[in-house]
Amino acid sequence: MQAKQVQYKNTGQLAIKITVGIDPSAVSILKTITGCKRHSKGYWTCLLSYKNAKILLDNGFELCDKISTYLSNKPTELKIPKVKIKGLQGTLRKYQQEGVAFIEMMNGRALIADDMGLGKTIQAIAYLQLHPETRPALIIVPGCVKYKWEREIIKWIPNPGKIQILSGQTPSKRIHGDIVIVNYDIIYYWRMLLYKAGFKIMIADEIQYFKNNSAKRTTVIKRIGKKTKKLIGLSGTPIENRPMELFNFVNMCDAKLFPNAFSFGMTYCAGYHNGYDWVFSGASNLPQLNTILRKHIMIRRLKKDVLKELPNINYSVIPVLLDNKKDYDIAKSQFITFVKESRGSKSSGADTRGETLAQLTALKKMVGVGKIPSIIEWVDDFLLTGEKLVISGWHKDVLKVLYAHYKKISILIDGSVSNKDVLAERFQKENNLKLAIVNMKAGGVGIDLFAAASILVVEYHWTPTMLDQVIARIHRMGQKRKVNAYYMIGLDTIENKLISMLDKKKNIISQAMDGKQVESNILINDLIDFMLNEK
């Protein structure tokens, strides 16, 4: 029983060619290897991966020198041939290409644990494009990024097929999507339909969401995962924080690694008995755990590892569904009626223009308020990274709700504070302060907040310079890291058009030789015209 390294001609991927003759026991072992095929000339081939090579070694197959050397190295240290992803709409960075190649090397069962902001979502989507046969596909995500996933899939995959986004707790339709997106909060209610869908791949974003074995969602995800050939997990949370949060996915991906949750907890989670129950909330033997994970299922890159590949500021858009969408739609309809009637009136003047702006501002405020649940969910996930974050908005009703929710770990800088420089200095120096919640105007000048390298913008002003100024609080002299700017926008609201207009006006400003500002009333008039003509 011999195994030698070869290369597939059509893809350039490394593979293993196995000669076994007619030994029935050897054949039965080969049948357990995902993707292992018998050829007409009697030999078998499978993708070269650590898992496959280890199975062969453990079962007495004679490995060639190249495969033996391969096994002695960590997969992340190997020179992996580039994977050709035909039709992908966009260019992956080098480390992202390696991430997709790693998933491929692991037979589609892997954990991408890169730092937040490095594009884990894109790597998973690229793998879907690499393997169009993995349909239907199930993507399980936090509710606040459901529509971000849809946006990225459409952006990167030329022909994604039907994308079905599940919503609500009462299933009202069958599962018919080629790619199905569901959030953790509702997956239990859709379980009976999901069980029957026959998914060929499951992608779980933020795998810590099913860490609790007593949670209903965990039971559902495990059941689906058992029947799914390919599993991809995404997590930006360092394993140093809470290793136990990774266990359910790791066990589902490769049950042989850590078959028992108790022994895993005792070995790697500093397990102890508190007199009432066992506690596994700590961390221990991390170097050993890291080595095992990297050899078998995990690839992890830190920002500092790929700094040269990153832009100075990386912009991301996070579309979310408003919590108050029905109320917003009613208010929007009333506003459009008001504008149409006002434009047809002979008495239209300063008072009418003032009322128009007031109603438009009220619409913007409704969008901000409607995003609060999604903002909190997204920020809670971000805080797991241990990094600091600036949250920028406009209306005090939005900012004060966020500050009340995170009061113990945040500062608030708005028009009511007179000591913003003192508060900013505290944020810069005090490790327990993780969030700086700032009004775009009050926090846009005169302070430094570069202790954070990420900013979440949750509301927008009429002028693009205001947006640039608040981002400049973290992207300035003293900042030694690359900056991530996240724009959270309300789906099917005025923000969709406002963001594109702000970007367009910003380009006009940067190109203007005289440095004149774009007047906010010009943008407001453009926005109103768009709303009136919107179908």
N, C-alpha and C positions, 0 to 999 in steps of 0.2 A: 504494500500500500504506500504509494509514493505521491508526493505533492511538490510541484515545481511552479515557479513564478513565470507568468506569461503576460501578454498585453492584448486587450481587445482591439482589433483593427479599426472597428467603426467608431469607437469613442475614445480610444487612447488610454482607457482605464486599466490599471493593473489588476490582474486576476490570478487565480490559482487553478492549475490543471492537475487533476487527480486521477491516478490510475489504480483501480481496485480489482480488476478482473470480475469474477462472479461471486465474490465473498458476500453472502447475504447480510451478515452483521455490519460490514463496512458500508454497504448500500443503505441500510436503515439509518446509519449515522449521517450519511450525506443528505438523506431526505429531510433531516431536521434543520439543515442549513438553509436559511432564506435565500431564494434565488439560485440555488445549486441545480444545474441542469445536466442531464445525460446526453451525450452526442452519439451520432450513428456509428462512430468508430469505436465506441465503448468507453471512452474516457468521460470524466465529469469536469465541469468548470463552475467556479463561483467567484464573486468579487473578492479581491484581496482586502481583508479587514482584520483588525485585531481579533475580533470575536471568532471569525471563521478559522483563522490560523490557530487560535487557542483550542478550538473544538477538535481540530485535526490532531494537534499535538497531544492533547489529553486522551485521545482515543487510539494512540499508538501509530499514527501515520508518520512516515519518514519524510521530514521536511528538507527542502534544499537549503543551501547556505543563505540565500537571499531572504527567504521567509523566516529562517531562524534569527537572522539579524533584525529583521522587521519586528519580531516579537520582543526582542530585547530592548527596544526603544519605546518611548511614549509616542502615541499616534500624532500628537501635536508637533513632535520634533521631526517627523518624517517629511520627505519631499514628496508631496502628493501631486500627481499630474493634474493640470487644470481641467476642470469639468466644463465641457462645452454645453452651454445653456442656449439652445437655439430659440430665437424669437423673443428673448427677454428685452423688454422696452426700457433700456437704461443701462448704465455701466456700474457694475459693482466695484467697490474698493477692493484692494488686494486681500485684506483680512476677511472681507465678506465672501470673496470667492473661496478662500480657504475654509470658511465656515460651512459653505454649501458642500464642498468636497469632503469635509469631515462627516457631515450627515450621510453622504453617499457611502463613505468608507465604513460607517457604522450600520449599513443596511437600512437606513431610514429610521433608526431608533437611537435618538441622541438628545442631549441637553445642551442648548446654547445658553451660556451663562455670562455673556459679555456685559460690561458696564452699561448702565443706562445711557441711551443716546448714540450707541454704536450701530444701530440698525439690525437688531435681532429679527424684527418683523420682516424686513426685506429679505433676509437670508432664508427664512422659512417659506416666503412666497416664491423666491427663486427656485427652491427645491420643488415646489408644486409645478412650476413651469418646466423644470427638468424632467418631471415624471407626470405627464398629463394623464397617464393611465390610473393614477391614484385618485379616481373620482368614483363615488362622491367623497368629498373631504369635509371633515368636521373641524371647525376652529372654535375653541372655547376661550373666552376673554372676559376681563372685567367690563362692566357695562359702559364705562366712560370711554372705552376705545373701540367699541363695536364698529362705529362708522369710519374710524380711522383705518381699520383693517380693510373695509370695503374700498375706501379711497385708494389705498396702496395697492390692492389687488388689481383694480382697474388701471392704475398707473403703470404697473410693471408687467402684467400678463396681457398679451394682445387679444386673446380669445378665451376669457375665463369661464365662459358658459354662464349658466344661471347662478347668480349670487343670491342666496336666500338668507335674510336676517330675521331671526326669530325674536318675537317680543311679546310681552304679556304673560300672565300665568294661566291663561285659558287657551290651549291650542285650538285654533280655528281652521287650520288647514293642514294638509299632508306635507311631509318632507319631500320636496321635489327639486331642491337645488343641487347643482354640481358642486358648489362650495357653500356650506351651511355655516353661518356664524351665530353663536348663541352665547349669552353671558352667564356667568356662574350663578347669579341670583335666581335665574328662572329655569335652569337646566333640569331640575327635578320635575317640574310641571310638564315638561315636554318628553320625559323619559320614555314613555311607551312608544311614541313615534320614532324617537331616536334609536331605540333598540332594534327596530325593524329596518332601519335605513341602509344597513350594509356598508358602513363607511370603510374605506380602504386606508385612510390615514387620519390620524387625530393630532391636531396641534393644540397644545395647551399653553396659553400666554399667562405668565405670572403663576407658576405652579404652586406657590405657597397658598393659593386660594383653596386647594383641597388637601391641606395638611391634616385636618381634623377627621379622624376615622369615624367619629360619631355623627358627622354632618351628612345630611341626605345627598348633597351634591357629590360628596366623595364616593358614596356607594354607586351612584349613577355613572360617574366618570370611570371608575374601576371596571364596571361591567362592560362599558363600551370599549375601553382600552384592551380588555382581554381578547376581544374579537377582531381587533384592528392590527393589521400586519405592521404598519409603520406608525411610530409615535415620536413626535418632536415636542420637547418641552422648552420653554423660554423663561428665564429668570435673571434679573439684574441684581438680585439680592446676594451679597457675598455669603459663601457657605460658613464663614467665620461667625456670622450672627446667630443663626439657629439651624444647625444641620438637620434637625428632625423635620423641618419644613420641606426638605427635599425628598424624604424617604419614600412617600407614597408614589411619586413619579418614578424614582429610581427603581423601586421594587417592581413597578408595573412594566418598566422598560426592560429590565433584566433581573428577574427574580433570583437568579443564582448568585448575584453579587452580595446581597444582604437579605437572606431569606427571612430573617426574624427581626421584627421591629424592636423587641426588647433588647436583644444582643446589640443591635445597632445603637440604641439609645444609651446602653451602658458603656459601649466602647467609644462612641464619637460625640455623645451629648452630655457627658459628665453626669450620668444618671445616678440618682440617689433616692432613698426612701425618706419622706418627711414625717413619718409616723402615721400617715393616713393613706398615702398612695405614692407610686413611683413618679419622679419628676425628671423630665428629659429636656429641660429648657436651656441647658448650657452647651458648651462645646469642649471637646477633648480629642487628642490624637489627630489634629487637623492635617498635619503633613501627610500622614498615612492615608487619610480619607481623600485628600486632594489627589494623591498619586493614583489611587484606585479609580476614582471617578474619571480622571483625565485619560487613563489607559483604556477604559471601557465605554464610557458614554458621553463625557463632558468636554467641551472646549470653552475656554474662558479667556478673553482678552480685556485688559484694563485700558483706560484712555491713554495712560502714559506709554503703553506698549505700542500704540498705533498713532501717536500724536502727529507724525509727519504726514499721515494720510488724511487728516481731518481739516476742514476749513476753519478759519478763525471763529466764525459764528455759524452754527448749524441750525437752520430754521425747520421747525416741524409744525404742521397743522393738525389739531385734534378736533374733529367735528363731533358734537354731542347733541343728543335730542333734549329739548327743553322739558323741564318738569311741569311747566305751566303752558305747554304749547297751545292748548285749546283757547285759553284766555288771550294768549298772544295773537292768535289768528283772528279772534273777534276784534281786538284792538286795532290790528293792522287793517282790517276791512273797514272799520269806522274811520280810520285816518285817511284812507284812500278816498272814501266818499266825501269827507270833509274837504280835501284838497281839490277834488273835481268840482264841487259846488263853489268853493272859494274862487277858483280860476274863472268860473263862469259868471261871477258876480262883479258888477260895476263898482261896488264899494270896497273892493279888495285893496288893502293898504298896509300900513305898518302894524296895526293890531292883528290883522290876519296873518301876516308873516310871523309875528311873535307867537301866535297860537299854533301855527304850523310847526315851528321849531320846538315848542313845548311838547306837542304831541309826539313828534319824532324822537325827542329826548326820552319821553316816557316809554316809548317802544324799546329803545336801547336799554333802559333800566330793567324792563321786564325780561329781556334776554339775559341780562346779568343775574337777576334773581333766579330765573329758571335753570341756570347752569350750576347753582350752588351744590346740589347733591353730587353732580359729576366732578366738580372741582374738588370736593372733599375726598371722594373716592380716589381720584388721580393723585392728590397730594399724599394721602395715606400710603399709597404704593411707593411714591417717590421717597418718603421718609425712611423706608426700609433700607435704602442705600446708605443711610448715615450722613449724607451730604446736606448742605444748606441750600435754600431755595428762596428766590424773591418772587412774590406774587404781586402783580400790578393790575389795578383796576381803576374805576372812576367813581362810581356811586358809593356813598358812605353806607347805605343800607346793605350793600353786598360786602364791602370790606369789613364792616363791624361784625357781621355774622361770622365771617371767617376768623376774625380775631378772637371772638368769643369762644369759638370752637377750639382754637389752638393757643389760647392765652398763655399757658405755661411755657410754651416753647417759641413764642413769637414777639415781634415788636410791630406796632402800627404807626405808620407815618402818613398823616393826612393833614388837611388844612387846619385842624384844631390844635395841633401840637406846635409848641414854640421851641422845643429842644430837639429838633430832628437830627442835628449833628451828634448830640449825645447818644440818642437811640441808635443811630447808625454805627457809632463807635462800639457800643455794646454788642451789636450784631457781629461786628468784625472780630471781636475778641472773646466773647463768651461762648463756649462750646455747646452749652445747653440751649442756646437760642438758634433754632434751625430755620425759622421762617421770618422773612421781612415782608410784611404786608403793606404795600405803599400805594397811595393815590398817585396816578400818573403825573399830575401837575406838581403836587407837593414834594414827591420823591424823585422828580425828574432832573433836578439840578442841585448842586451844592453838597452832595453827599457821596461817599464811597460805600459800595456794598459788595466788593469783589471777593469777600470771603465765600460768596456763592459763585458758582460757575454756571448756574441754570436759572432761567426766569420763566415763569408761567404768566402770560398775559391773558386776562380773563374778560377785560372790557377795553373799548377803543375810543379814542377821541377823534374829532373830525380832521385833525391835522397830522400828517405823517411825522413831522419833526418831534411831536410829543412822544410818539412811540420810540423813535430813535434815541431820544434823550434818556428815557427810563432804562432801555437796554444798555446804554452807555454807563449806567451806574455799576455794572459788573464787568463790562468790556472796556477796560481802561488801564492806564499804567498801574502796575502792581499785580495785574491778573496774569498768572503764569500758566493758566490752563485754557483749553479751548472752551468756548461758551456755547451752551444750548439754549435757544429761544423757542419756547413752545407757545403757539397761538391756539387757544381754545375758542372755537366759534360755534354758535348755535345753528344747527341744521335748519335749512329752509327759513331763514330769518334775514333781516337787513344786514346782518354781519357778513353773510356770504359775499354780498356785493361790496360792502364797505371795505373789507380786507383787500379785495382786488383793486379797488379805487385808491386806497391808501398807498398800495405798492406802486401803482401807476404814477400817482402824484409825487411820490418819493423819488422816482426816477427822473421826473421832470425837474425837480428841485436840484438833484445832484448834477444834472446836465446844464443847468442855467448858469450863464457866465456872470450875471449880476447878483446872484445869491438871493433873489427875491423869494419870499414865502408864497405858497399857494394858499389863497384865502379859503377859510373853512366854508364860507357860504357858497363858493363854487362847487365844492364837493357835495354839500347838502343838496343843492339844486339838481346835480347830476343823479344823486341817490333817489330823490323824489321822482324824477323823470323815469328812472328805471323801474321803480315800484308801480308807477301808473301804467307802464307798458308791459309789465311782467305778465306772462300767461300762466 
